Amino acid sequence: MDGLTLSNLDTILESGKTTDQLRKSQFKNKVLQDSLGKNQESFSATLKNAIHSVDALQKNADVMVQKLATGETKNIPEVLISVEKADIALKLMMQVRNKVIDAYQEIMKMQV
C-alpha cells in the first residue's frame, strides 16, 4: 500500500484503520507466517534426526556394555535399561521404515 487507492479504500473503511496501521498489521502477519514456516522441519530432516538419535542410543548401549564387561561399572539394571532403550528404538525405526516403504509402493501403484 503506497497510498490511498480505490482498491484499498474498502479495506480501510471496513477495518477503520489507517494505511499505516494496515501496513504494520500486514508486516506482523508476514513475520508470523515466516517464523511458523521456519520452525517446521522437512520430512527428510525429521528422519535424519530420528536416525541420529537411534544411533546415539546404540552407541550409548555399546559403551555401557563395554564398561560392564571391563568392570568399570557394576550397575547391571542401568546397562540393561540402556540396551532395551536402544533395542526398542531400533525396532521402532525399522517399523517406520517399513511403513514408509509401503507408502512409497502404494504411491507408485497409483495411476496418474
C-alpha positions in Angstrom: 0.0 0.0 0.0 1.7 3.1 -1.2 -1.2 5.4 -0.6 -4.9 5.7 -0.9 -6.3 3.9 -3.9 -9.7 2.6 -4.8 -8.6 -1.0 -4.2 -7.6 -0.4 -0.6 -10.2 2.2 0.2 -12.8 -0.5 1.0 -10.3 -2.2 3.3 -9.6 1.0 5.1 -13.3 1.8 5.5 -14.2 -1.7 6.7 -11.4 -2.0 9.2 -11.4 1.6 10.5 -7.6 1.6 10.4 -5.3 4.0 8.7 -3.0 2.9 5.9 0.0 2.9 8.3 -1.8 0.6 10.7 -2.8 -1.7 7.9 0.9 -1.8 6.7 2.0 -2.7 10.3 -0.6 -5.4 10.7 0.4 -6.9 7.3 4.1 -6.8 8.3 3.3 -8.6 11.5 1.3 -11.3 9.7 4.1 -11.8 7.2 6.7 -12.1 10.0 4.4 -14.6 11.9 4.0 -16.7 8.8 7.7 -16.7 8.0 8.6 -17.7 11.6 6.0 -20.5 11.5 7.4 -21.8 8.3 10.9 -21.9 9.6 10.0 -23.9 12.6 8.7 -26.8 10.6 11.3 -29.4 9.6 11.2 -31.2 6.4 10.3 -34.9 6.4 13.9 -35.9 5.5 15.3 -33.7 8.3 12.9 -35.4 10.8 14.0 -38.8 9.6 17.7 -37.9 9.8 17.2 -36.6 13.4 15.5 -39.8 14.3 18.2 -42.0 12.8 20.9 -40.0 14.6 19.1 -40.4 18.0 18.7 -44.1 17.4 22.4 -44.3 16.6 23.3 -42.3 19.7 21.2 -44.8 21.8 23.0 -47.7 20.2 26.4 -46.2 20.9 25.5 -45.4 24.5 24.3 -49.0 25.0 27.6 -50.3 23.5 29.7 -48.1 25.8 27.6 -49.3 28.8 28.1 -52.9 27.9 31.8 -52.4 27.5 32.0 -50.7 30.9 30.1 -53.6 32.4 32.4 -56.2 30.7 35.6 -54.4 31.8 34.3 -53.9 35.4 34.2 -50.1 35.3 30.5 -50.2 36.3 28.6 -52.6 38.5 25.1 -51.2 37.8 23.6 -54.0 35.8 20.0 -52.6 35.7 21.2 -49.3 34.2 23.1 -51.3 31.5 20.0 -53.4 30.7 17.8 -50.3 30.5 20.1 -48.6 28.1 20.3 -51.8 25.9 16.5 -52.1 26.0 16.1 -48.4 25.0 18.4 -49.0 22.1 16.6 -52.2 21.1 13.1 -50.6 21.2 14.3 -47.5 19.3 15.8 -49.7 16.6 12.6 -51.8 16.3 10.5 -48.6 16.1 12.8 -47.3 13.4 12.5 -50.5 11.4 8.7 -50.3 11.6 8.7 -46.7 10.5 11.0 -47.7 7.6 8.6 -50.5 6.6 5.6 -48.1 6.7 7.5 -45.6 4.5 8.4 -48.3 2.0 4.8 -49.5 1.9 3.5 -45.9 1.4 6.1 -45.4 -1.4 5.0 -48.6 -3.1 1.3 -47.6 -2.8 2.1 -44.3 -4.4 4.0 -45.9 -7.2 0.9 -48.1 -7.9 -1.3 -45.1 -8.4 -2.2 -44.2 -11.9 -1.8 -40.6 -13.0 
